[in-house]
Amino acid sequence: MASIARKQSLSRLSSGLLDELSFCCQLAANPRLRLAELADELLFERQSQLPEQVQDPEILALLPY
């Protein structure tokens, strides 16, 4: 069984690869727009399943926006 840190690392890696796949498919000499769209959908679904991160009010106060 993989450790939690290992699972998180693999999740970040696969999300990064989906993002890169989408980018490359859109900019290819012969664009694969449907494949890019599917990669974007998978990435969106994956990100929407992540729990919302708790924001530290002290750090938020330091942000310029």
PDB file of N, H, CA, C and O in Angstrom:
ATOM      1  N   MET A   1       0.848  -1.179   0.000  1.00  0.00           N
ATOM      2  CA  MET A   1       0.000   0.000   0.000  1.00  0.00           C
ATOM      3  C   MET A   1       0.895   1.244   0.000  1.00  0.00           C
ATOM      4  O   MET A   1       1.847   1.349   0.774  1.00  0.00           O
ATOM      5  N   ALA A   2       0.566   2.159  -0.873  1.00  0.00           N
ATOM      6  H   ALA A   2      -0.207   2.074  -1.501  1.00  0.00           H
ATOM      7  CA  ALA A   2       1.364   3.380  -1.003  1.00  0.00           C
ATOM      8  C   ALA A   2       1.052   4.341   0.144  1.00  0.00           C
ATOM      9  O   ALA A   2      -0.072   4.404   0.642  1.00  0.00           O
ATOM     10  N   SER A   3       2.071   5.075   0.539  1.00  0.00           N
ATOM     11  H   SER A   3       2.984   5.023   0.134  1.00  0.00           H
ATOM     12  CA  SER A   3       1.882   6.054   1.606  1.00  0.00           C
ATOM     13  C   SER A   3       1.058   7.229   1.097  1.00  0.00           C
ATOM     14  O   SER A   3       0.911   7.418  -0.110  1.00  0.00           O
ATOM     15  N   ILE A   4       0.528   8.008   2.012  1.00  0.00           N
ATOM     16  H   ILE A   4       0.646   7.854   2.993  1.00  0.00           H
ATOM     17  CA  ILE A   4      -0.283   9.176   1.641  1.00  0.00           C
ATOM     18  C   ILE A   4       0.552  10.167   0.840  1.00  0.00           C
ATOM     19  O   ILE A   4       0.073  10.736  -0.141  1.00  0.00           O
ATOM     20  N   ALA A   5       1.795  10.373   1.252  1.00  0.00           N
ATOM     21  H   ALA A   5       2.184   9.910   2.049  1.00  0.00           H
ATOM     22  CA  ALA A   5       2.663  11.307   0.537  1.00  0.00           C
ATOM     23  C   ALA A   5       2.903  10.828  -0.894  1.00  0.00           C
ATOM     24  O   ALA A   5       2.927  11.630  -1.828  1.00  0.00           O
ATOM     25  N   ARG A   6       3.077   9.534  -1.057  1.00  0.00           N
ATOM     26  H   ARG A   6       3.058   8.882  -0.299  1.00  0.00           H
ATOM     27  CA  ARG A   6       3.301   8.965  -2.395  1.00  0.00           C
ATOM     28  C   ARG A   6       2.053   9.145  -3.265  1.00  0.00           C
ATOM     29  O   ARG A   6       2.167   9.487  -4.442  1.00  0.00           O
ATOM     30  N   LYS A   7       0.880   8.919  -2.702  1.00  0.00           N
ATOM     31  H   LYS A   7       0.789   8.641  -1.746  1.00  0.00           H
ATOM     32  CA  LYS A   7      -0.370   9.091  -3.452  1.00  0.00           C
ATOM     33  C   LYS A   7      -0.549  10.545  -3.870  1.00  0.00           C
ATOM     34  O   LYS A   7      -0.968  10.822  -4.994  1.00  0.00           O
ATOM     35  N   GLN A   8      -0.233  11.471  -2.974  1.00  0.00           N
ATOM     36  H   GLN A   8       0.107  11.246  -2.061  1.00  0.00           H
ATOM     37  CA  GLN A   8      -0.352  12.890  -3.295  1.00  0.00           C
ATOM     38  C   GLN A   8       0.628  13.282  -4.393  1.00  0.00           C
ATOM     39  O   GLN A   8       0.298  14.066  -5.284  1.00  0.00           O
ATOM     40  N   SER A   9       1.835  12.731  -4.321  1.00  0.00           N
ATOM     41  H   SER A   9       2.103  12.094  -3.598  1.00  0.00           H
ATOM     42  CA  SER A   9       2.838  13.014  -5.331  1.00  0.00           C
ATOM     43  C   SER A   9       2.388  12.499  -6.702  1.00  0.00           C
ATOM     44  O   SER A   9       2.522  13.200  -7.705  1.00  0.00           O
ATOM     45  N   LEU A  10       1.866  11.295  -6.741  1.00  0.00           N
ATOM     46  H   LEU A  10       1.757  10.725  -5.927  1.00  0.00           H
ATOM     47  CA  LEU A  10       1.382  10.730  -8.004  1.00  0.00           C
ATOM     48  C   LEU A  10       0.181  11.508  -8.539  1.00  0.00           C
ATOM     49  O   LEU A  10       0.044  11.676  -9.751  1.00  0.00           O
ATOM     50  N   SER A  11      -0.674  11.975  -7.660  1.00  0.00           N
ATOM     51  H   SER A  11      -0.563  11.838  -6.676  1.00  0.00           H
ATOM     52  CA  SER A  11      -1.831  12.763  -8.075  1.00  0.00           C
ATOM     53  C   SER A  11      -1.391  14.077  -8.711  1.00  0.00           C
ATOM     54  O   SER A  11      -1.919  14.475  -9.749  1.00  0.00           O
ATOM     55  N   ARG A  12      -0.410  14.761  -8.080  1.00  0.00           N
ATOM     56  H   ARG A  12       0.019  14.437  -7.237  1.00  0.00           H
ATOM     57  CA  ARG A  12       0.106  16.013  -8.647  1.00  0.00           C
ATOM     58  C   ARG A  12       0.760  15.759 -10.005  1.00  0.00           C
ATOM     59  O   ARG A  12       0.588  16.541 -10.940  1.00  0.00           O
ATOM     60  N   LEU A  13       1.504  14.671 -10.106  1.00  0.00           N
ATOM     61  H   LEU A  13       1.645  14.036  -9.346  1.00  0.00           H
ATOM     62  CA  LEU A  13       2.182  14.339 -11.356  1.00  0.00           C
ATOM     63  C   LEU A  13       1.167  14.074 -12.458  1.00  0.00           C
ATOM     64  O   LEU A  13       1.318  14.582 -13.569  1.00  0.00           O
ATOM     65  N   SER A  14       0.142  13.292 -12.170  1.00  0.00           N
ATOM     66  H   SER A  14       0.020  12.880 -11.267  1.00  0.00           H
ATOM     67  CA  SER A  14      -0.842  12.979 -13.205  1.00  0.00           C
ATOM     68  C   SER A  14      -1.638  14.221 -13.597  1.00  0.00           C
ATOM     69  O   SER A  14      -1.995  14.373 -14.765  1.00  0.00           O
ATOM     70  N   SER A  15      -1.923  15.110 -12.649  1.00  0.00           N
ATOM     71  H   SER A  15      -1.632  14.987 -11.700  1.00  0.00           H
ATOM     72  CA  SER A  15      -2.610  16.361 -12.987  1.00  0.00           C
ATOM     73  C   SER A  15      -1.727  17.216 -13.888  1.00  0.00           C
ATOM     74  O   SER A  15      -2.208  17.822 -14.846  1.00  0.00           O
ATOM     75  N   GLY A  16      -0.458  17.262 -13.584  1.00  0.00           N
ATOM     76  H   GLY A  16      -0.067  16.770 -12.806  1.00  0.00           H
ATOM     77  CA  GLY A  16       0.481  18.016 -14.422  1.00  0.00           C
ATOM     78  C   GLY A  16       0.577  17.442 -15.821  1.00  0.00           C
ATOM     79  O   GLY A  16       0.679  18.188 -16.795  1.00  0.00           O
ATOM     80  N   LEU A  17       0.545  16.122 -15.929  1.00  0.00           N
ATOM     81  H   LEU A  17       0.462  15.516 -15.138  1.00  0.00           H
ATOM     82  CA  LEU A  17       0.608  15.488 -17.237  1.00  0.00           C
ATOM     83  C   LEU A  17      -0.662  15.741 -18.049  1.00  0.00           C
ATOM     84  O   LEU A  17      -0.594  15.926 -19.264  1.00  0.00           O
ATOM     85  N   LEU A  18      -1.815  15.749 -17.385  1.00  0.00           N
ATOM     86  H   LEU A  18      -1.870  15.599 -16.398  1.00  0.00           H
ATOM     87  CA  LEU A  18      -3.059  16.071 -18.091  1.00  0.00           C
ATOM     88  C   LEU A  18      -3.015  17.504 -18.621  1.00  0.00           C
ATOM     89  O   LEU A  18      -3.443  17.766 -19.745  1.00  0.00           O
ATOM     90  N   ASP A  19      -2.507  18.415 -17.827  1.00  0.00           N
ATOM     91  H   ASP A  19      -2.159  18.202 -16.914  1.00  0.00           H
ATOM     92  CA  ASP A  19      -2.392  19.813 -18.242  1.00  0.00           C
ATOM     93  C   ASP A  19      -1.446  19.938 -19.428  1.00  0.00           C
ATOM     94  O   ASP A  19      -1.734  20.658 -20.384  1.00  0.00           O
ATOM     95  N   GLU A  20      -0.325  19.245 -19.368  1.00  0.00           N
ATOM     96  H   GLU A  20      -0.090  18.660 -18.591  1.00  0.00           H
ATOM     97  CA  GLU A  20       0.650  19.292 -20.451  1.00  0.00           C
ATOM     98  C   GLU A  20       0.095  18.644 -21.722  1.00  0.00           C
ATOM     99  O   GLU A  20       0.328  19.140 -22.824  1.00  0.00           O
ATOM    100  N   LEU A  21      -0.634  17.545 -21.571  1.00  0.00           N
ATOM    101  H   LEU A  21      -0.824  17.143 -20.676  1.00  0.00           H
ATOM    102  CA  LEU A  21      -1.256  16.884 -22.716  1.00  0.00           C
ATOM    103  C   LEU A  21      -2.220  17.828 -23.420  1.00  0.00           C
ATOM    104  O   LEU A  21      -2.211  17.931 -24.647  1.00  0.00           O
ATOM    105  N   SER A  22      -3.044  18.510 -22.652  1.00  0.00           N
ATOM    106  H   SER A  22      -3.051  18.427 -21.656  1.00  0.00           H
ATOM    107  CA  SER A  22      -3.996  19.454 -23.228  1.00  0.00           C
ATOM    108  C   SER A  22      -3.270  20.559 -23.991  1.00  0.00           C
ATOM    109  O   SER A  22      -3.647  20.901 -25.112  1.00  0.00           O
ATOM    110  N   PHE A  23      -2.234  21.108 -23.381  1.00  0.00           N
ATOM    111  H   PHE A  23      -1.928  20.830 -22.471  1.00  0.00           H
ATOM    112  CA  PHE A  23      -1.466  22.188 -23.992  1.00  0.00           C
ATOM    113  C   PHE A  23      -0.828  21.731 -25.307  1.00  0.00           C
ATOM    114  O   PHE A  23      -0.914  22.430 -26.316  1.00  0.00           O
ATOM    115  N   CYS A  24      -0.194  20.566 -25.292  1.00  0.00           N
ATOM    116  H   CYS A  24      -0.124  19.998 -24.472  1.00  0.00           H
ATOM    117  CA  CYS A  24       0.482  20.059 -26.488  1.00  0.00           C
ATOM    118  C   CYS A  24      -0.505  19.731 -27.603  1.00  0.00           C
ATOM    119  O   CYS A  24      -0.223  19.960 -28.779  1.00  0.00           O
ATOM    120  N   CYS A  25      -1.654  19.197 -27.230  1.00  0.00           N
ATOM    121  H   CYS A  25      -1.883  19.011 -26.275  1.00  0.00           H
ATOM    122  CA  CYS A  25      -2.661  18.852 -28.236  1.00  0.00           C
ATOM    123  C   CYS A  25      -3.206  20.093 -28.933  1.00  0.00           C
ATOM    124  O   CYS A  25      -3.533  20.049 -30.119  1.00  0.00           O
ATOM    125  N   GLN A  26      -3.303  21.181 -28.211  1.00  0.00           N
ATOM    126  H   GLN A  26      -3.038  21.217 -27.247  1.00  0.00           H
ATOM    127  CA  GLN A  26      -3.827  22.417 -28.795  1.00  0.00           C
ATOM    128  C   GLN A  26      -2.814  23.092 -29.713  1.00  0.00           C
ATOM    129  O   GLN A  26      -3.197  23.736 -30.690  1.00  0.00           O
ATOM    130  N   LEU A  27      -1.524  22.949 -29.408  1.00  0.00           N
ATOM    131  H   LEU A  27      -1.213  22.426 -28.615  1.00  0.00           H
ATOM    132  CA  LEU A  27      -0.491  23.651 -30.170  1.00  0.00           C
ATOM    133  C   LEU A  27       0.192  22.790 -31.220  1.00  0.00           C
ATOM    134  O   LEU A  27       1.114  23.258 -31.889  1.00  0.00           O
ATOM    135  N   ALA A  28      -0.234  21.557 -31.381  1.00  0.00           N
ATOM    136  H   ALA A  28      -0.983  21.177 -30.838  1.00  0.00           H
ATOM    137  CA  ALA A  28       0.402  20.651 -32.340  1.00  0.00           C
ATOM    138  C   ALA A  28       0.194  21.158 -33.766  1.00  0.00           C
ATOM    139  O   ALA A  28      -0.734  21.920 -34.036  1.00  0.00           O
ATOM    140  N   ALA A  29       1.075  20.722 -34.677  1.00  0.00           N
ATOM    141  H   ALA A  29       1.830  20.103 -34.457  1.00  0.00           H
ATOM    142  CA  ALA A  29       0.940  21.093 -36.078  1.00  0.00           C
ATOM    143  C   ALA A  29      -0.403  20.628 -36.627  1.00  0.00           C
ATOM    144  O   ALA A  29      -1.014  21.300 -37.458  1.00  0.00           O
ATOM    145  N   ASN A  30      -0.848  19.487 -36.159  1.00  0.00           N
ATOM    146  H   ASN A  30      -0.353  18.940 -35.484  1.00  0.00           H
ATOM    147  CA  ASN A  30      -2.168  18.958 -36.511  1.00  0.00           C
ATOM    148  C   ASN A  30      -2.944  18.841 -35.200  1.00  0.00           C
ATOM    149  O   ASN A  30      -2.938  17.780 -34.574  1.00  0.00           O
ATOM    150  N   PRO A  31      -3.612  19.920 -34.776  1.00  0.00           N
ATOM    151  CA  PRO A  31      -4.227  19.958 -33.450  1.00  0.00           C
ATOM    152  C   PRO A  31      -5.226  18.825 -33.207  1.00  0.00           C
ATOM    153  O   PRO A  31      -6.010  18.457 -34.082  1.00  0.00           O
ATOM    154  N   ARG A  32      -5.170  18.303 -32.019  1.00  0.00           N
ATOM    155  H   ARG A  32      -4.533  18.602 -31.308  1.00  0.00           H
ATOM    156  CA  ARG A  32      -6.111  17.275 -31.558  1.00  0.00           C
ATOM    157  C   ARG A  32      -7.007  17.929 -30.517  1.00  0.00           C
ATOM    158  O   ARG A  32      -6.856  17.710 -29.315  1.00  0.00           O
ATOM    159  N   LEU A  33      -7.939  18.733 -31.000  1.00  0.00           N
ATOM    160  H   LEU A  33      -8.062  18.911 -31.977  1.00  0.00           H
ATOM    161  CA  LEU A  33      -8.753  19.550 -30.105  1.00  0.00           C
ATOM    162  C   LEU A  33      -9.651  18.713 -29.198  1.00  0.00           C
ATOM    163  O   LEU A  33      -9.853  19.062 -28.035  1.00  0.00           O
ATOM    164  N   ARG A  34     -10.187  17.619 -29.719  1.00  0.00           N
ATOM    165  H   ARG A  34     -10.023  17.335 -30.664  1.00  0.00           H
ATOM    166  CA  ARG A  34     -11.063  16.784 -28.890  1.00  0.00           C
ATOM    167  C   ARG A  34     -10.261  16.142 -27.754  1.00  0.00           C
ATOM    168  O   ARG A  34     -10.746  16.077 -26.624  1.00  0.00           O
ATOM    169  N   LEU A  35      -9.057  15.673 -28.029  1.00  0.00           N
ATOM    170  H   LEU A  35      -8.663  15.726 -28.947  1.00  0.00           H
ATOM    171  CA  LEU A  35      -8.212  15.093 -26.992  1.00  0.00           C
ATOM    172  C   LEU A  35      -7.848  16.143 -25.949  1.00  0.00           C
ATOM    173  O   LEU A  35      -7.839  15.853 -24.752  1.00  0.00           O
ATOM    174  N   ALA A  36      -7.552  17.351 -26.391  1.00  0.00           N
ATOM    175  H   ALA A  36      -7.559  17.587 -27.363  1.00  0.00           H
ATOM    176  CA  ALA A  36      -7.249  18.448 -25.464  1.00  0.00           C
ATOM    177  C   ALA A  36      -8.459  18.752 -24.597  1.00  0.00           C
ATOM    178  O   ALA A  36      -8.323  18.993 -23.397  1.00  0.00           O
ATOM    179  N   GLU A  37      -9.640  18.741 -25.197  1.00  0.00           N
ATOM    180  H   GLU A  37      -9.751  18.545 -26.172  1.00  0.00           H
ATOM    181  CA  GLU A  37     -10.870  19.006 -24.455  1.00  0.00           C
ATOM    182  C   GLU A  37     -11.120  17.922 -23.405  1.00  0.00           C
ATOM    183  O   GLU A  37     -11.522  18.226 -22.282  1.00  0.00           O
ATOM    184  N   LEU A  38     -10.882  16.663 -23.767  1.00  0.00           N
ATOM    185  H   LEU A  38     -10.556  16.416 -24.679  1.00  0.00           H
ATOM    186  CA  LEU A  38     -11.064  15.565 -22.820  1.00  0.00           C
ATOM    187  C   LEU A  38     -10.077  15.659 -21.655  1.00  0.00           C
ATOM    188  O   LEU A  38     -10.444  15.417 -20.505  1.00  0.00           O
ATOM    189  N   ALA A  39      -8.834  16.007 -21.955  1.00  0.00           N
ATOM    190  H   ALA A  39      -8.536  16.203 -22.889  1.00  0.00           H
ATOM    191  CA  ALA A  39      -7.833  16.172 -20.895  1.00  0.00           C
ATOM    192  C   ALA A  39      -8.239  17.303 -19.954  1.00  0.00           C
ATOM    193  O   ALA A  39      -8.088  17.186 -18.738  1.00  0.00           O
ATOM    194  N   ASP A  40      -8.754  18.396 -20.512  1.00  0.00           N
ATOM    195  H   ASP A  40      -8.877  18.492 -21.500  1.00  0.00           H
ATOM    196  CA  ASP A  40      -9.224  19.516 -19.682  1.00  0.00           C
ATOM    197  C   ASP A  40     -10.385  19.087 -18.794  1.00  0.00           C
ATOM    198  O   ASP A  40     -10.446  19.466 -17.624  1.00  0.00           O
ATOM    199  N   GLU A  41     -11.307  18.297 -19.344  1.00  0.00           N
ATOM    200  H   GLU A  41     -11.257  17.989 -20.294  1.00  0.00           H
ATOM    201  CA  GLU A  41     -12.454  17.823 -18.565  1.00  0.00           C
ATOM    202  C   GLU A  41     -12.009  16.921 -17.411  1.00  0.00           C
ATOM    203  O   GLU A  41     -12.503  17.043 -16.290  1.00  0.00           O
ATOM    204  N   LEU A  42     -11.074  16.019 -17.698  1.00  0.00           N
ATOM    205  H   LEU A  42     -10.672  15.920 -18.609  1.00  0.00           H
ATOM    206  CA  LEU A  42     -10.565  15.143 -16.642  1.00  0.00           C
ATOM    207  C   LEU A  42      -9.879  15.944 -15.541  1.00  0.00           C
ATOM    208  O   LEU A  42     -10.065  15.674 -14.355  1.00  0.00           O
ATOM    209  N   LEU A  43      -9.094  16.917 -15.943  1.00  0.00           N
ATOM    210  H   LEU A  43      -8.943  17.136 -16.906  1.00  0.00           H
ATOM    211  CA  LEU A  43      -8.396  17.755 -14.963  1.00  0.00           C
ATOM    212  C   LEU A  43      -9.397  18.555 -14.127  1.00  0.00           C
ATOM    213  O   LEU A  43      -9.228  18.683 -12.914  1.00  0.00           O
ATOM    214  N   PHE A  44     -10.432  19.089 -14.763  1.00  0.00           N
ATOM    215  H   PHE A  44     -10.569  18.986 -15.748  1.00  0.00           H
ATOM    216  CA  PHE A  44     -11.450  19.845 -14.048  1.00  0.00           C
ATOM    217  C   PHE A  44     -12.186  18.953 -13.043  1.00  0.00           C
ATOM    218  O   PHE A  44     -12.406  19.349 -11.898  1.00  0.00           O
ATOM    219  N   GLU A  45     -12.565  17.740 -13.482  1.00  0.00           N
ATOM    220  H   GLU A  45     -12.386  17.419 -14.412  1.00  0.00           H
ATOM    221  CA  GLU A  45     -13.246  16.812 -12.584  1.00  0.00           C
ATOM    222  C   GLU A  45     -12.366  16.447 -11.395  1.00  0.00           C
ATOM    223  O   GLU A  45     -12.836  16.379 -10.260  1.00  0.00           O
ATOM    224  N   ARG A  46     -11.093  16.214 -11.664  1.00  0.00           N
ATOM    225  H   ARG A  46     -10.711  16.269 -12.586  1.00  0.00           H
ATOM    226  CA  ARG A  46     -10.160  15.855 -10.589  1.00  0.00           C
ATOM    227  C   ARG A  46     -10.033  17.004  -9.592  1.00  0.00           C
ATOM    228  O   ARG A  46     -10.041  16.779  -8.382  1.00  0.00           O
ATOM    229  N   GLN A  47      -9.914  18.230 -10.093  1.00  0.00           N
ATOM    230  H   GLN A  47      -9.907  18.413 -11.076  1.00  0.00           H
ATOM    231  CA  GLN A  47      -9.756  19.376  -9.207  1.00  0.00           C
ATOM    232  C   GLN A  47     -11.030  19.671  -8.433  1.00  0.00           C
ATOM    233  O   GLN A  47     -10.966  20.134  -7.294  1.00  0.00           O
ATOM    234  N   SER A  48     -12.183  19.411  -9.031  1.00  0.00           N
ATOM    235  H   SER A  48     -12.235  19.034  -9.956  1.00  0.00           H
ATOM    236  CA  SER A  48     -13.440  19.671  -8.330  1.00  0.00           C
ATOM    237  C   SER A  48     -13.690  18.668  -7.208  1.00  0.00           C
ATOM    238  O   SER A  48     -14.491  18.937  -6.313  1.00  0.00           O
ATOM    239  N   GLN A  49     -13.023  17.520  -7.241  1.00  0.00           N
ATOM    240  H   GLN A  49     -12.373  17.301  -7.968  1.00  0.00           H
ATOM    241  CA  GLN A  49     -13.177  16.516  -6.194  1.00  0.00           C
ATOM    242  C   GLN A  49     -12.258  16.755  -5.006  1.00  0.00           C
ATOM    243  O   GLN A  49     -12.415  16.130  -3.957  1.00  0.00           O
ATOM    244  N   LEU A  50     -11.298  17.661  -5.172  1.00  0.00           N
ATOM    245  H   LEU A  50     -11.171  18.168  -6.024  1.00  0.00           H
ATOM    246  CA  LEU A  50     -10.374  17.960  -4.073  1.00  0.00           C
ATOM    247  C   LEU A  50     -11.102  18.735  -2.985  1.00  0.00           C
ATOM    248  O   LEU A  50     -11.946  19.580  -3.284  1.00  0.00           O
ATOM    249  N   PRO A  51     -10.784  18.455  -1.731  1.00  0.00           N
ATOM    250  CA  PRO A  51     -11.407  19.239  -0.662  1.00  0.00           C
ATOM    251  C   PRO A  51     -10.903  20.680  -0.709  1.00  0.00           C
ATOM    252  O   PRO A  51      -9.762  20.944  -1.086  1.00  0.00           O
ATOM    253  N   GLU A  52     -11.771  21.593  -0.323  1.00  0.00           N
ATOM    254  H   GLU A  52     -12.698  21.378  -0.016  1.00  0.00           H
ATOM    255  CA  GLU A  52     -11.384  23.005  -0.319  1.00  0.00           C
ATOM    256  C   GLU A  52     -10.343  23.226   0.776  1.00  0.00           C
ATOM    257  O   GLU A  52     -10.506  22.764   1.905  1.00  0.00           O
ATOM    258  N   GLN A  53      -9.290  23.927   0.430  1.00  0.00           N
ATOM    259  H   GLN A  53      -9.158  24.302  -0.487  1.00  0.00           H
ATOM    260  CA  GLN A  53      -8.221  24.174   1.385  1.00  0.00           C
ATOM    261  C   GLN A  53      -8.611  25.317   2.318  1.00  0.00           C
ATOM    262  O   GLN A  53      -9.180  26.323   1.893  1.00  0.00           O
ATOM    263  N   VAL A  54      -8.296  25.141   3.575  1.00  0.00           N
ATOM    264  H   VAL A  54      -7.833  24.324   3.920  1.00  0.00           H
ATOM    265  CA  VAL A  54      -8.574  26.170   4.571  1.00  0.00           C
ATOM    266  C   VAL A  54      -7.569  27.294   4.391  1.00  0.00           C
ATOM    267  O   VAL A  54      -6.363  27.061   4.312  1.00  0.00           O
ATOM    268  N   GLN A  55      -8.081  28.516   4.327  1.00  0.00           N
ATOM    269  H   GLN A  55      -9.061  28.705   4.392  1.00  0.00           H
ATOM    270  CA  GLN A  55      -7.231  29.684   4.132  1.00  0.00           C
ATOM    271  C   GLN A  55      -6.870  30.289   5.483  1.00  0.00           C
ATOM    272  O   GLN A  55      -7.732  30.483   6.340  1.00  0.00           O
ATOM    273  N   ASP A  56      -5.601  30.582   5.659  1.00  0.00           N
ATOM    274  H   ASP A  56      -4.901  30.424   4.963  1.00  0.00           H
ATOM    275  CA  ASP A  56      -5.121  31.212   6.881  1.00  0.00           C
ATOM    276  C   ASP A  56      -5.392  32.716   6.793  1.00  0.00           C
ATOM    277  O   ASP A  56      -4.870  33.377   5.895  1.00  0.00           O
ATOM    278  N   PRO A  57      -6.194  33.267   7.701  1.00  0.00           N
ATOM    279  CA  PRO A  57      -6.538  34.697   7.612  1.00  0.00           C
ATOM    280  C   PRO A  57      -5.320  35.618   7.719  1.00  0.00           C
ATOM    281  O   PRO A  57      -5.327  36.707   7.144  1.00  0.00           O
ATOM    282  N   GLU A  58      -4.293  35.211   8.431  1.00  0.00           N
ATOM    283  H   GLU A  58      -4.287  34.327   8.898  1.00  0.00           H
ATOM    284  CA  GLU A  58      -3.098  36.052   8.553  1.00  0.00           C
ATOM    285  C   GLU A  58      -2.370  36.139   7.217  1.00  0.00           C
ATOM    286  O   GLU A  58      -1.870  37.201   6.845  1.00  0.00           O
ATOM    287  N   ILE A  59      -2.313  35.039   6.508  1.00  0.00           N
ATOM    288  H   ILE A  59      -2.720  34.176   6.809  1.00  0.00           H
ATOM    289  CA  ILE A  59      -1.649  35.041   5.185  1.00  0.00           C
ATOM    290  C   ILE A  59      -2.508  35.811   4.185  1.00  0.00           C
ATOM    291  O   ILE A  59      -1.981  36.568   3.370  1.00  0.00           O
ATOM    292  N   LEU A  60      -3.814  35.625   4.243  1.00  0.00           N
ATOM    293  H   LEU A  60      -4.242  35.010   4.905  1.00  0.00           H
ATOM    294  CA  LEU A  60      -4.701  36.342   3.332  1.00  0.00           C
ATOM    295  C   LEU A  60      -4.601  37.852   3.526  1.00  0.00           C
ATOM    296  O   LEU A  60      -4.740  38.612   2.568  1.00  0.00           O
ATOM    297  N   ALA A  61      -4.363  38.286   4.751  1.00  0.00           N
ATOM    298  H   ALA A  61      -4.250  37.669   5.530  1.00  0.00           H
ATOM    299  CA  ALA A  61      -4.240  39.728   5.030  1.00  0.00           C
ATOM    300  C   ALA A  61      -2.985  40.310   4.382  1.00  0.00           C
ATOM    301  O   ALA A  61      -2.932  41.510   4.114  1.00  0.00           O
ATOM    302  N   LEU A  62      -1.982  39.483   4.130  1.00  0.00           N
ATOM    303  H   LEU A  62      -2.025  38.508   4.349  1.00  0.00           H
ATOM    304  CA  LEU A  62      -0.743  39.953   3.539  1.00  0.00           C
ATOM    305  C   LEU A  62      -0.811  40.045   2.008  1.00  0.00           C
ATOM    306  O   LEU A  62       0.028  40.701   1.392  1.00  0.00           O
ATOM    307  N   LEU A  63      -1.789  39.403   1.405  1.00  0.00           N
ATOM    308  H   LEU A  63      -2.472  38.871   1.906  1.00  0.00           H
ATOM    309  CA  LEU A  63      -1.897  39.405  -0.044  1.00  0.00           C
ATOM    310  C   LEU A  63      -2.352  40.772  -0.556  1.00  0.00           C
ATOM    311  O   LEU A  63      -3.200  41.413   0.066  1.00  0.00           O
ATOM    312  N   PRO A  64      -1.800  41.220  -1.678  1.00  0.00           N
ATOM    313  CA  PRO A  64      -2.133  42.550  -2.180  1.00  0.00           C
ATOM    314  C   PRO A  64      -3.507  42.631  -2.852  1.00  0.00           C
ATOM    315  O   PRO A  64      -3.947  43.734  -3.176  1.00  0.00           O
ATOM    316  N   TYR A  65      -4.182  41.542  -3.068  1.00  0.00           N
ATOM    317  H   TYR A  65      -3.824  40.646  -2.804  1.00  0.00           H
ATOM    318  CA  TYR A  65      -5.486  41.590  -3.750  1.00  0.00           C
ATOM    319  C   TYR A  65      -6.591  41.178  -2.848  1.00  0.00           C
ATOM    320  O   TYR A  65      -7.751  41.161  -3.260  1.00  0.00           O
TER     321      TYR A  65
END
